[in-house]
């Protein structure tokens, strides 16, 4: 039985060679700083993380937490804790309604999205917190060769948390995003990727909750963050009929692989194997002078799939191999400029030889970023350079090297009621283009009305090349409660 292993590896979580999250374009929102830590120093107006990372559900202060409750007006005869009242909060985290047109896609003429998430938060005492979350995703594409409708229900952040002084323990489904770079953090090794909308969303919206045991311990300016994934769940993949699937049955292509080698996948059966533990990781960070830095060690299964193909039976099985990661990162704020950098070594990266056999190698990755506000606070510019190199002398089907840039330019006008922006990415050594202009009306808080476009183009083995027929124009409503 001859097997061909095709990779969508997370070896770089940064480069448009193997997987969606390796695309160096989209949004630039780093997720750091738990809600019980002092705010980090930074020049950007967006919430950031410098001392440690947290889930998107924790990025904004939550009403009902121990630190923001007023003292009780009268003491109970049996108080739970002095100066604390038990609280229950029910809310909606997010609502997205979006309609889009696909001018060039053979699979569909339109693509529309409904997404909403809700939660219940209960704090019976100052030290304990219980949260239950749920989300619903609906996707519809019509008018082509692959019409498709899908409704997907999933749990959100659902956990039990205990905190006491500088210690915080959390058990349950959590969305944890590590790293310092905005869009493609190399240290992001314990999150669960959401590929249902490819790269159309910000980083925090392209992650889902995953069962984890987490211990966070602060020592002054230092923080230790340890995560164990007892039950692994691979990336949430779109249906194979979706235009955002990493396997295109219409064209017979697999993302990141030369299409001349994959025409047989149009009729292949697709399975997934994600049993077992997800591994564990530990991260140490420090905030303060002269700069912030972090060190990450991880032995985890990659969230994005590596497709194992059985040619005699024409079947593909998505597997999730273990990777070993060692990384370092830093952030420096000086003179109105924020400099960030990440370095990473990833071992046990699976690659496909020209003979169709699988081999393993290691990858070296680097990201350098600069964020600044030219002319004041109304305009923000974030630029990133990325470099990725697979360390092998053998002939492989994947790109051995990728060098490129990505970023975002964003500005507000009309007294802050309107916002215009452009996300972009491009390859230096290969053609790989992503452009996403967006115009939003934000004067109707907390709602945002917007019109946006997503343009893809590039060589055959790049993300832009794979989706070059899937350029999209969208009209949407986004509400963040």
Secondary structure, 3 states (H helix, E strand, C coil): CCEEEEECCCCCCCCCCCCHHHCCCCCCCCCCCCCCCCCCCCCCCCCCCCCCCCCHHHHCCCCCCHHHCCCCCCCCCCCCECCECCEEEEEEEEEEEEEEECCCCCCCCEEEEEEEEEEEEEECCCCEEEEEEEEEEEEEEECCCCCEEEEEEEECCEEEEEEECCEEEEEEEECCCCCCCCCCCCCCCCCEEECCCCCCCCHHHHEECEEEEEEEEEECCEEEEEEEECCCCCCECCCCCCCCCCEECCCCEECCCCHHHCHHHHHCEEEECCCCCCEEEEEEEECCCCCEEEEEEEEEECCCCEEEEECCCCEEEEECCEEEEEEEEEEEEECCEEEEEEEEEEEEEEEEECCCCEEEEEEEEEEEEEEECCCCCCEEEEEEEEEEEECCCCCECCCCEEEEEEEEEEEEECCCCEEEEEEEEEECCCCEEEEEEEEEECCCCCEEEEEEEEEEEECCCCHHHHCCCCCEEEEEEEECC
